[in-house]
Amino acid sequence: MVRIGPIELPDSPLLLAPMEDVSDPPFRAVCKDNGADLMYSEFISSEGLIRDAIKSRQKLDFFEFERPVGIQIFGGDEEAMALSARIVDATNPDLVDINFGCPVKKVVSKGAGAGVLKDIDLMVRLTKAVVQATRLPVTVKTRLGWDESSLNIEEVAERLQDAGIKALTIHGRTRAQMYKGEADWTLIAKVKNNPRIHIPIFGNGDIDAPEKALAYKNRYGVDGLMIGRAAIGYPWIFREIKHFFATGEHLALPTIEERVDVCKKHLQLSVQWKGSVLGILEMRRHYTNYLKGLPHIKEFRTRLVTVKTMEEVESVLEEIRVKFAGYVPQRHMVGFSGAQVEEPSCAW
Ligand SMILES: Cc1cc2nc3c(=O)[nH]c(=O)nc-3n(C[C@H](O)[C@H](O)[C@H](O)COP(=O)(O)O)c2cc1C
């Protein structure tokens, strides 16, 4: 069992990464159905929350069945972070997560944001401000450091633990690397093996298949794995990894029926939660992966991203169900491939 304060997770839990414009409640619902043990909201600006910005407030929503769920905030001002932690606290999620390292302009222009990765003292002050403002467990997600010459995650981990955080997730890249190259988990393992560290350490970066998940879990000894891009349009990644951990064998790939059913559920929740215009629009980024591996799918995909009503989308999905009934793609043809997912503009 892995504990984050009072939250109890199974051994080697799988976490759904916070992803802006992706990890919203509808997407989290289908990930939960498929085995995600702990999920995070998209990041929320502390300044936005305080100003009552509608978009920021909306990101506080979650369904009861999502628990345990974390709400992620970011910002460079102690007071704003403390205030927003209080706002998050009032919505009663299971934990508050702090994102250190997003270089959004309005934060960076105040000399904070990504700069936090270069300023551990500020990081500690911001963390303490949040820890003191909420009764919920506080966790942090960050990168290895600002760049190759400032790989300070070992010091960061100790100092944030001392500041009172209850778990730390490390993305095995620097800010300067953005998404380039392969994530380097060796420093994550070093943090985990530091005898001073007693909080759970979760590893993140490039987990895209059951074999890799098992290999990284064993090689780097982390307490759990956080998965981001590989879950987009492929929420089955969680159950596939769990099955592989338990048996050493691959679970059968989702059938076409399942792919259509889950995609429809995601769409319906999306429309329910965001309204039909946004709900339909924002589903478009998911279809490529939901349908990956099906031959000559381009024509259907084009239709899915051009039709305007939920009924039309559903009717294209039903056509796909009929046309590909019984078709099973090979494993390497489905799921995540980095190039497909738009690189975010922000190096979280
Ligand atoms: C579209 C997108 C949006 C993201 N938004 C956030 C975010 O809001 N907060 C955050 O901490 N990380 C964010 N990230 C980074 C992911 O949480 C994760 O650290 C990164 O994608 C590496 O994990 P992966 O290789 O499993 O995708 C985002 C990544 C992507 C691809």
The ligand as a MOL file (V3000), in Angstrom:
LIG
                    3D

  0  0  0     0  0            999 V3000
M  V30 BEGIN CTAB
M  V30 COUNTS 31 33 0 0 0
M  V30 BEGIN ATOM
M  V30 1 C -1.4390 18.2500 -23.4930 0
M  V30 2 C -0.6500 18.2530 -22.2090 0
M  V30 3 C -1.0300 19.0670 -21.1680 0
M  V30 4 C -0.3110 19.0650 -19.9600 0
M  V30 5 N -0.7540 19.8240 -18.9080 0
M  V30 6 C -0.1200 19.7230 -17.6950 0
M  V30 7 C -0.6470 20.3910 -16.5380 0
M  V30 8 O -1.6880 21.0740 -16.5840 0
M  V30 9 N 0.0300 20.2510 -15.3690 0
M  V30 10 C 1.1780 19.5060 -15.2690 0
M  V30 11 O 1.7490 19.3870 -14.1770 0
M  V30 12 N 1.6750 18.8600 -16.3520 0
M  V30 13 C 1.0430 18.9400 -17.5440 0
M  V30 14 N 1.5180 18.2270 -18.6180 0
M  V30 15 C 2.6890 17.3340 -18.4260 0
M  V30 16 C 2.2170 15.9280 -18.0530 0
M  V30 17 O 1.5550 15.9340 -16.8090 0
M  V30 18 C 3.4110 14.9520 -17.9870 0
M  V30 19 O 4.3120 15.4090 -17.0140 0
M  V30 20 C 4.1390 14.8310 -19.3090 0
M  V30 21 O 3.2490 14.7040 -20.3890 0
M  V30 22 C 5.0960 13.6380 -19.3080 0
M  V30 23 O 4.3950 12.4310 -19.0820 0
M  V30 24 P 4.0240 11.4240 -20.3050 0
M  V30 25 O 5.3030 11.1170 -21.0120 0
M  V30 26 O 3.4200 10.2350 -19.6330 0
M  V30 27 O 3.0730 12.1590 -21.1930 0
M  V30 28 C 0.8390 18.2440 -19.8270 0
M  V30 29 C 1.2250 17.4320 -20.8950 0
M  V30 30 C 0.4940 17.4200 -22.0720 0
M  V30 31 C 0.9170 16.5010 -23.1880 0
M  V30 END ATOM
M  V30 BEGIN BOND
M  V30 1 1 1 2
M  V30 2 1 2 3
M  V30 3 2 2 30
M  V30 4 2 3 4
M  V30 5 1 4 5
M  V30 6 1 4 28
M  V30 7 2 5 6
M  V30 8 1 6 7
M  V30 9 1 6 13
M  V30 10 2 7 8
M  V30 11 1 7 9
M  V30 12 1 9 10
M  V30 13 2 10 11
M  V30 14 1 10 12
M  V30 15 2 12 13
M  V30 16 1 13 14
M  V30 17 1 14 15
M  V30 18 1 14 28
M  V30 19 1 15 16
M  V30 20 1 16 17
M  V30 21 1 16 18
M  V30 22 1 18 19
M  V30 23 1 18 20
M  V30 24 1 20 21
M  V30 25 1 20 22
M  V30 26 1 22 23
M  V30 27 1 23 24
M  V30 28 2 24 25
M  V30 29 1 24 26
M  V30 30 1 24 27
M  V30 31 2 28 29
M  V30 32 1 29 30
M  V30 33 1 30 31
M  V30 END BOND
M  V30 END CTAB
M  END
